[in-house]
Amino acid sequence: MAGNTTSDIWIAGAFAAFTVDLLVYPLDTVKTRMQSPSYTKLFVDPATNSLRKAAMFRGLYQGVGSVILATLPASGAFFSTYEGVKAALSKVERLPQPLVHGSASALAELVSCAILTPAEVIKQNAQMVSSASGAGGATKQTLARFRSNPLALWRGYGALAGRNLPFTALQFPMFENFKARIQAWRARRWEAQGRGKEYKPTLFERGCTTAAAAGSAGAIAAVVTTPVDVVKTRIMLAAADEGKGKGGDGEGKKAMEAMKKGNLVDALGAVKAQTQKSMWAVGKEVVAEKGWRGLFRGGAFRGIWTVLGSGLYLGVYESGRVWLARRDGRDPDADVAE
């Protein structure tokens, strides 16, 4: 893990997630509302066909509490898995680096998604609550909808993993490549200027380099994977209806019956079957309603959001990781981990 301890990785990842959640969350709320099947009904004035700005931009932080609680451990788990698997695979001779980075990020994402899914379902449904009162009002209203079927909180695991796996598998090989190229360019300039000693980037330079590489790679991956993101958003918004017992395919009821009998395997199987059928069905539903362009709804906005969010996320993570290593007198580039 490049000179960092496991605790360094967890602390840096959690701090990066917390920073991004606070600063970029409103953009995610707008994206969710744009991709919602209720977008026209809730946010477009039928008389003038114009955007209802008051409705669209109200409560932009609804549901943020559940996300912060989940993303802190999820980010730590992601980065510790990613750095550990990357270090292990890098020792395998002749293994292409894009494959190393893609495999490490994919495994890390599977771990992270298991922690994130319930919070993501709560978040996206809370973002769509039109009116909420009191602290955490939108989140409380959302949780109330899952009392009769709490397993519906894992309704979107397949969709979340289905979106995040190709996203990270595309982003991280590009990110690592872009970052290495920028650092190599900076090192050549340093040498050309005749400064003598070996080039060592400052903490600020490393953070900026990482942010630029991550933002660029993330934007490309975000646009390419927008169709899966649209499907994921719809599945997670529909989970609230299943939480209230309105699921159309009956798998939610099967899951609850299995849980009451203490059969966890059958319960999880029912949830998995429900998710698999719904991903395909929802995709066809979007195409039938909006055409193929409907699968790319919010794609440009998601690309812009990802430039900011991914750049800030990985930039803060890299800066935190390096700072923690240097604070304790360790070289952040050394192949050492405790």
Secondary structure, 3 states (H helix, E strand, C coil): CCCCCHHHHHHHHHHHHHHHHHHHHHHHHHHHHHHCCCHHHHHEECCCCEECHHHHCCCCCCCHHHHHHHHHHHHHHHHHHHHHHHHHHHCCCCCCHHHHHHHHHHHHHHHHHHHHHHHHHHHHHHCCCCCCCCCCHHHHHHHHCCCCCHHHHHCCHHHHHHHHHHHHHHHHHHHHHHHHHHHHHHHHHHHHCCCCCCCCCCHHHHHHHHHHHHHHHHHHHHHHCHHHHHHHHHHHHHHHHHHCCCCCCCHHHHHHHHHHCCCHHHHHHHHHHHHHHHHHHHHHHHHHHHCHHHHHCCHHHHHHHHHHHHHHHHHHHHHHHHHHHHHCCCCCCCCCCC
